[in-house]
Amino acid sequence: MEPISISLVLLLAVVISGILARVSPIPLPLPLVQIALGAAVAAFTGEAIHLNPEIFFLLLLPPLLFLDGWRIPKEGLFHDKGTILELALGLVIFTVIGMGYFIHWMIPSMPLPVAFALAAILSPTDPIAVSAIAARVPIPSRVMHILEGESLLNDASGLVCMRFAVAAALTGSFSLTQAAGTFLWLAFGGIAIGVGVTWAITFAKFWVSRRIGEESGSQILISLLIPFGAYLAAEHVHASGILAAVAAGITMSYVEISGQALAVTRVRRTAVWDTVQFTVNGIIFVLLGEQLPGIASSAAEAVRDVGRGHVWWLAVYVVAINVVLAALRFGWVWASLRFTIFRRRHGAGAHGQAVPKAPGWRLVAVMSLAGVRGAITLAGVMTLPLFLLDGTPFPARDVAVFLAAGVIIVSLLAASIGLPILLKGLELPPEPSRHEEVARARAVAAEAAIRAIEKRQHALSAGGPHADLYADVAAQLMDIYRNRVDGRQQSGEAAERTRTVEQVERELRLAALRAEREELFRLIRARQVSEEVGRKLIRDIDLAETRFVAG
């Protein structure tokens, strides 16, 4: 089958996987469904796609890392920065060292640098896979914030460690001094380039938009190109393209706070990036399933070549690696949370605040089991070189790829079975309510709206023939915002009544909007309204409905 045809079949498999995961009577993690469909594609086509590791890395990783940095809640990231750094940096180094030596001990035919490279690849976690698993048993928001922050940083730290290990495997030597200097350049150079590229592109974009207007399609395309630009620029000067993509995403989130983009651009761009995220993640897992038969065959042959004899040793290796990974993570999470609680108790005692309680073993187990390996691990292992510098095959590459794929699958299965059990009835520390924060923000925004209406109404009615009409319309709009401000000052039954009224109003508005849309579709079908006018009106209704559904 032609490569283009296979690519289209893979995209179709991604679409079908989403449908199957939703209609399944049991909560199947979406990545597992995609892996199974990928294997079915391989069986149907009878051939595997030949992947170029560098192209695979370039096309799939930058947008994922960029979007992670862009969308991660910064408040949660900074609130639990100590715990996140301990997991994202300390745990990665702990995992690389511990797993590297363990893998080399278990598989002596795998050179130590390759074992360290595999351990580094296995260190990043995937919160998207965890979210898919826990869709029917939601993970507490603070735990998810920690997992997201950890994943954002350990993607970069794990892949940078892998780069050092691969370099040692290629050259046969490793210098700690040289590695330290290289690491500093990789880290700071990559971060600086990611920040610089994003600021430069967005500044130029806004400068042009202010002078000739904003075109949503161009703005969306620019946002899609930024992660690739940052990645390629960093790699060109031998800095970390991974960190550049992450830094570009974080910078983009701060650029967006300026609010200079049009509302329609933001709505459309969000939809495009949601599609990109779903597609790229899906393609990675479908590709894993599509490559799995060939990977398993090559790994089995490699195992027989080193004298193990039976291919069941591969399953033993996968299970053993998962057990050790879980043990290392459990031990580190337990120590990290205990250390965090110790520091907060010391600070709370000094300031007369409430002393936090130590986390129970179930919470530690949830944090440990949620360390699922996913898209980043697969993308990283696929980038292992095919050959050494002298042209000989990269040692134990097939075994490393198979073990990484096996760890992904087993960790997904373990989390999909274990997390719902551990989370059921789990008592967690109370999280701060967002209701007051939302109410305060709405009230402040309403006050700003009232001031803007008054100012605009005076400007429009000054010397105009319809001054009374402007005043009446402005008064009606300001009443809506004053009710919102007054609602925040209410308490008890009055506040509950106001919330009930708002809920009823929301339901009635949604019913009205949906009826409008159905009638417009009927008019279009009856050719009583042109398609162009109908699409515009339906688009306005869709945006209004999105606002009420999101609210």
C-alpha positions in Angstrom: 0.0 0.0 0.0 1.2 3.5 -0.8 2.6 5.6 2.1 -0.1 8.2 1.5 -2.8 5.6 1.6 -1.5 4.1 4.8 -1.4 7.6 6.4 -5.0 8.1 5.5 -5.9 4.7 7.0 -4.0 5.7 10.2 -6.0 8.9 10.4 -9.2 6.9 9.9 -8.1 4.6 12.7 -7.7 7.6 15.0 -11.3 8.7 14.2 -12.7 5.2 14.8 -10.8 4.9 18.0 -12.6 7.9 19.5 -15.9 6.4 18.6 -15.1 2.9 20.0 -13.8 4.4 23.3 -17.0 6.3 23.8 -19.5 3.5 23.0 -17.6 0.8 24.9 -19.6 -0.5 27.9 -16.3 -0.8 29.9 -14.0 2.2 30.4 -11.3 1.4 27.8 -8.4 3.9 27.7 -8.3 5.6 24.3 -4.6 4.9 23.8 -5.2 1.1 24.2 -8.0 1.3 21.6 -5.7 3.1 19.3 -2.9 0.6 19.7 -5.3 -2.3 19.0 -6.5 -0.5 15.8 -2.9 0.1 14.7 -2.2 -3.6 15.0 -5.3 -4.3 13.0 -4.1 -1.8 10.3 -0.8 -3.7 10.2 -2.6 -7.0 9.7 -4.8 -5.5 7.0 -2.1 -3.8 5.0 0.5 -6.6 5.5 3.4 -4.1 5.7 4.8 -1.6 8.2 5.6 2.1 7.7 9.3 2.8 7.6 9.8 5.6 10.1 12.7 8.0 9.9 13.5 8.8 13.6 14.4 12.4 13.0 11.4 13.2 11.0 9.1 11.3 13.5 10.6 13.4 16.3 10.3 16.7 14.4 6.7 16.3 13.2 5.1 14.9 16.4 6.9 16.1 19.5 7.1 20.0 19.1 3.3 20.6 18.9 2.6 18.3 21.9 5.2 19.9 24.1 4.2 23.4 22.9 0.6 22.8 23.7 1.4 21.3 27.1 3.3 24.5 28.0 0.6 26.7 26.6 -2.4 25.2 28.4 -1.0 24.0 31.7 -2.6 26.0 34.6 0.2 28.3 35.8 -1.4 28.8 39.2 -1.2 25.1 40.1 2.2 24.9 38.6 3.6 27.7 40.9 1.5 26.6 43.9 3.1 23.1 44.0 6.4 24.0 42.3 8.4 22.3 45.0 6.6 18.9 44.6 6.6 19.2 40.8 10.4 19.9 40.6 11.1 17.1 43.0 9.2 14.7 40.7 10.2 16.2 37.3 13.9 16.5 38.0 14.8 14.4 41.0 12.7 11.5 40.1 13.9 11.5 36.5 17.6 11.3 37.6 16.7 8.7 40.2 14.8 6.6 37.6 17.6 6.9 35.0 20.3 5.7 37.4 18.2 3.0 39.1 16.5 1.7 36.0 19.6 2.0 33.9 21.7 -0.3 36.1 18.7 -2.7 36.6 18.1 -3.1 32.9 21.8 -3.7 32.2 21.9 -6.2 35.0 18.8 -8.0 33.7 19.8 -7.9 30.0 23.7 -8.0 29.9 23.7 -7.9 26.1 22.3 -4.4 26.3 25.2 -1.9 26.7 25.0 0.3 29.8 24.6 3.6 27.7 21.7 2.0 25.8 20.2 0.9 29.1 20.5 4.4 30.4 18.9 5.8 27.2 16.0 3.4 27.6 15.6 4.3 31.3 15.6 8.0 30.3 13.0 7.4 27.7 10.8 5.6 30.3 11.1 8.4 32.8 8.5 10.9 31.3 4.9 10.5 32.2 1.8 11.2 30.2 -1.1 13.1 31.9 -3.2 12.9 28.7 -3.3 9.1 29.0 -4.2 9.4 32.7 -7.0 11.8 31.9 -8.4 9.3 29.4 -8.2 6.5 31.9 -9.8 8.5 34.7 -12.5 10.0 32.6 -15.2 8.1 34.5 -13.4 8.4 37.9 -12.1 12.0 37.8 -8.7 12.6 39.4 -8.7 15.5 41.9 -7.7 18.7 40.3 -4.7 19.4 42.5 -3.3 15.9 41.8 -3.8 16.5 38.1 -2.1 19.8 38.3 0.9 18.1 39.9 0.9 15.4 37.3 0.6 17.9 34.4 3.4 20.1 35.8 5.6 17.0 36.3 4.9 15.8 32.8 5.7 19.2 31.3 9.1 19.3 32.9 10.0 15.6 32.9 9.4 15.4 29.2 12.3 17.8 28.7 14.5 16.4 31.4 14.0 12.8 30.4 14.6 13.4 26.7 17.7 15.5 27.4 19.1 12.7 29.6 18.3 10.3 26.7 20.3 12.5 24.4 23.4 12.3 26.6 23.0 8.5 26.9 22.7 8.1 23.1 25.7 10.3 22.5 27.7 8.1 24.9 26.5 5.0 23.0 27.6 6.5 19.7 31.0 7.8 20.8 31.8 5.1 23.4 32.8 7.8 26.0 31.3 10.0 28.6 32.7 13.0 30.3 30.9 14.4 33.4 32.5 17.9 33.0 31.7 18.1 29.3 28.2 16.7 29.9 27.6 19.4 32.6 28.6 22.2 30.2 26.6 20.7 27.4 23.6 20.4 29.7 23.7 24.1 30.7 23.9 25.1 27.0 21.1 22.7 26.1 18.9 24.0 28.9 19.4 27.7 28.9 20.0 28.0 25.2 16.8 26.1 24.4 14.7 28.1 26.9 16.1 31.4 25.7 15.5 30.5 22.0 12.0 29.3 22.7 11.1 32.5 24.6 12.8 34.7 22.0 11.2 33.1 18.9 7.8 33.3 20.4 8.1 36.9 21.5 9.6 37.9 18.1 6.9 36.2 16.1 4.0 37.4 18.2 5.3 41.0 18.3 5.6 41.0 14.5 2.2 39.4 14.2 0.5 42.0 16.4 2.3 44.8 14.7 1.1 43.7 11.3 -2.5 43.1 12.6 -2.7 46.6 14.1 -1.9 48.1 10.7 -3.7 46.0 8.1 -6.2 44.0 10.3 -6.3 40.5 11.6 -7.1 37.4 9.5 -7.9 34.4 11.7 -6.6 31.8 9.3 -3.1 33.3 9.2 -3.0 33.8 12.9 -3.9 30.1 13.5 -1.3 29.0 11.0 1.3 31.1 12.7 0.5 29.5 16.1 1.0 26.1 14.4 4.4 27.0 13.0 5.8 28.6 16.2 6.7 25.2 17.9 8.5 24.0 14.8 10.3 27.3 14.4 11.5 27.3 18.0 12.5 23.6 17.8 14.5 24.0 14.5 16.2 27.2 15.6 17.4 25.6 18.9 18.6 22.4 17.1 20.4 24.5 14.6 22.7 25.9 17.3 22.8 22.5 19.1 20.6 23.6 22.0 17.6 21.6 23.2 14.7 21.8 20.8 12.6 20.0 23.3 13.1 22.8 25.9 12.6 25.4 23.2 9.2 24.0 22.3 8.2 23.9 26.0 9.4 27.4 26.6 7.6 28.6 23.5 4.4 27.2 24.8 4.7 28.8 28.2 5.6 32.1 26.6 2.6 31.9 24.3 0.3 31.6 27.4 1.7 34.9 28.7 1.5 36.6 25.3 -2.2 35.6 25.1 -3.0 37.4 28.4 -2.6 40.6 26.5 -5.9 39.8 24.8 -4.8 41.3 21.5 -6.2 38.5 19.3 -9.8 38.7 18.1 -12.4 36.5 19.8 -13.2 34.6 16.7 -9.5 33.8 16.3 -9.3 32.4 19.8 -12.4 30.3 19.2 -11.2 28.9 15.9 -7.6 28.4 17.1 -8.8 26.4 20.2 -10.8 24.1 17.9 -7.8 23.7 15.6 -5.4 22.9 18.4 -7.8 20.5 20.0 -7.9 18.6 16.7 -4.1 18.7 16.4 -3.7 17.3 19.9 -6.2 14.5 19.4 -4.7 13.7 16.0 -1.0 13.7 17.0 -1.6 11.7 20.1 -3.8 9.3 18.2 -1.3 8.9 15.4 1.5 8.1 17.8 -0.5 5.3 19.5 -1.9 4.0 16.2 1.7 3.9 14.9 2.8 2.0 18.0 0.2 -0.7 17.2 1.1 -0.6 13.5 4.7 -1.1 14.3 4.2 -3.6 17.2 4.2 -6.9 15.1 7.5 -6.0 13.4 9.0 -4.7 16.7 8.0 -7.9 18.5 9.4 -10.1 15.8 12.7 -8.3 15.7 12.9 -8.2 19.5 12.2 -12.0 19.7 15.0 -12.7 17.2 17.4 -10.5 19.2 16.5 -12.4 22.4 17.2 -15.7 20.8 20.5 -14.4 19.5 21.7 -13.6 23.0 20.9 -17.1 24.2 17.7 -16.5 26.2 16.0 -19.0 23.9 12.3 -18.3 24.5 10.4 -15.2 23.5 8.6 -15.3 26.9 11.6 -13.6 28.3 10.4 -10.4 26.6 7.2 -10.5 28.7 9.3 -11.1 31.8 11.5 -8.1 31.0 8.4 -5.9 30.5 6.7 -6.9 33.7 10.0 -6.6 35.7 10.7 -3.1 34.4 7.1 -2.0 35.2 7.4 -3.4 38.8 10.7 -1.7 39.4 9.5 1.6 37.8 6.4 1.5 40.1 8.6 0.7 43.2 11.0 3.6 42.4 8.2 6.0 41.8 6.3 4.9 44.9 9.4 5.3 47.1 10.2 8.7 45.6 6.7 10.1 45.8 6.4 8.9 49.4 9.7 10.6 50.3 8.8 13.7 48.3 5.4 14.2 49.9 6.7 13.6 53.4 9.5 16.1 52.8 6.9 18.7 51.5 4.7 18.1 54.5 7.7 18.4 56.8 8.6 21.8 55.3 5.0 23.0 55.5 4.6 21.9 59.1 7.7 23.7 60.0 6.4 26.8 58.3 2.9 26.4 59.6 4.1 26.0 63.2 6.2 29.1 62.9 3.3 31.2 61.7 0.6 29.7 63.8 -1.2 28.1 60.8 -3.0 24.8 60.7 -0.6 21.9 60.5 -1.1 19.8 57.3 -1.6 16.1 57.6 0.7 13.5 56.2 -0.7 11.8 53.0 -2.1 8.3 53.3 -0.7 5.3 51.4 -3.6 5.4 48.9 -2.8 8.9 47.8 0.8 7.9 47.3 -0.3 4.9 45.4 -2.6 7.1 43.2 0.3 9.4 42.4 2.6 6.4 41.7 0.1 4.5 39.5 -0.8 7.7 37.6 2.8 7.8 36.3 1.6 6.3 33.0 4.0 6.2 30.0 2.6 7.4 26.7 3.2 9.5 23.6 6.5 11.1 24.7 8.0 7.7 25.6 7.0 6.2 22.3 8.2 9.2 20.3 11.5 9.2 22.2 12.2 5.6 21.7 11.4 5.8 18.0 14.2 8.4 17.6 17.0 6.0 18.8 19.5 5.9 15.9 19.4 3.0 13.5 23.2 2.8 13.2 26.4 3.8 15.1 28.9 6.2 13.7 30.9 3.3 12.1 27.8 2.1 10.3 27.1 -0.9 12.5 23.5 -1.4 13.8 22.7 0.4 17.0 23.0 -2.3 19.8 19.8 -3.8 21.2 17.6 -1.1 19.5 14.8 -3.5 18.7 14.7 -4.8 22.2 14.7 -1.3 23.6 11.8 -0.2 21.3 9.8 -3.3 22.3 10.4 -2.9 26.0 9.3 0.8 25.8 6.1 -0.2 23.9 5.5 -3.0 26.4 5.9 -0.6 29.4 3.4 1.8 27.8 0.8 -0.9 27.3 1.2 -2.5 30.8 1.3 0.9 32.6 -1.9 1.9 30.8 -3.6 -1.4 31.8 -2.4 -1.2 35.4 -3.6 2.4 35.7 -7.0 1.7 34.0 -7.7 -1.1 36.5 -6.0 0.3 39.6 -6.9 4.0 39.6 -10.7 3.6 39.7 -10.2 1.2 42.7 -7.8 3.5 44.5 -9.8 6.7 43.9 -13.1 5.2 45.0 -14.0 6.7 48.4 -10.5 8.2 48.7 -10.6 11.1 51.2 -8.4 14.0 50.0 -7.5 17.3 51.6 -10.2 19.9 50.9 -9.4 22.0 47.8 -10.2 25.8 47.8 -13.6 26.6 46.2 -13.5 28.4 42.9 -17.1 29.8 43.2 -16.0 32.9 45.1 -13.2 33.5 42.7 -15.5 33.2 39.7 -18.2 35.4 41.3 -15.6 38.1 42.1 -14.1 38.0 38.6 -17.6 38.3 37.0 -18.5 41.2 39.3 -15.3 43.1 38.4 -15.8 42.5 34.7 -19.5 43.6 35.0 -18.4 46.9 36.7 -15.9 47.5 33.8 -18.7 46.8 31.3 -21.0 49.3 33.0 -18.3 52.0 32.8 -17.6 51.2 29.2 -21.3 51.3 28.3 -21.7 54.7 30.0 -18.7 56.1 28.2 -19.8 54.8 24.8 -23.4 55.9 25.3 -22.3 59.5 26.1 -20.0 59.4 23.0 -22.8 58.2 20.7 -25.6 60.4 22.0 -23.6 63.6 22.2 -25.4 65.9 19.7 -27.1 63.0 18.0 -30.8 62.8 17.0 -31.4 59.6 19.1 -30.0 60.5 22.5 -33.1 59.2 24.3 -32.9 55.9 22.5 -29.1 55.5 23.3 -29.9 56.2 27.0 -32.7 53.6 27.1 -30.6 50.8 25.5 -27.6 51.7 27.7 -29.9 51.5 30.8 -31.2 48.1 29.8 -27.7 46.7 29.3 -26.4 48.3 32.6 -29.3 46.7 34.5 -28.1 43.3 33.4 -24.5 44.0 34.7 -25.8 45.6 37.9 -27.8 42.5 38.6 -24.6 40.5 38.2 -22.8 42.8 40.7 -25.6 42.8 43.2 -25.8 39.0 43.0 -22.3 38.7 44.4 -23.3 40.8 47.4 -26.2 38.5 48.3 -26.0 35.6 50.7 -28.0 32.7 52.0 -31.4 32.2 50.4 -31.1 35.3 48.2 -27.9 34.1 46.7 -29.3 30.6 46.1 -32.4 32.2 44.4 -30.1 34.3 42.2 -28.2 31.2 41.1 -31.4 29.4 40.4 -32.7 32.3 38.3 -29.4 32.3 36.4 -29.7 28.5 35.8 -33.3 28.8 34.6 -32.3 31.7 32.3 -29.4 29.7 31.0 -31.7 26.7 30.2 -34.3 29.0 28.5 -31.6 30.8 26.4 -30.2 27.4 25.3 -33.6 26.2 24.3 -34.2 29.4 22.4 -30.9 29.3 20.6 -31.4 25.6 19.6 -34.9 26.4 18.3 -33.4 29.3 16.3 -30.8 27.1 14.7 -33.3 24.4 13.8 -35.5 26.9 12.2 -32.6 28.4 10.2 -31.6 25.0 9.0 -35.3 24.5 7.9 -35.2 27.8 6.0 -32.0 26.9 4.3 -33.3 23.5 3.3 -36.5 25.2 2.0 -34.3 27.7 0.1 -36.0 30.6 1.8 -32.6 31.9 3.1 -29.4 31.8 1.2 -26.7 29.4 2.5 -24.2 32.3 3.0 -26.7 34.2 5.3 -27.7 31.0 7.0 -24.2 29.9 7.8 -23.4 33.4 9.3 -26.5 33.3 11.5 -25.8 29.8 12.6 -22.2 30.6 13.4 -23.4 33.4 15.7 -25.8 31.1 17.4 -23.1 28.4 17.8 -20.8 31.0 19.5 -23.6 32.1 21.8 -24.5 28.6 22.8 -20.8 27.8 23.4 -20.7 30.7 25.8 -23.7 29.4 27.8 -22.5 25.8 27.8 -19.0 26.8 28.9 -20.5 29.1 31.6 
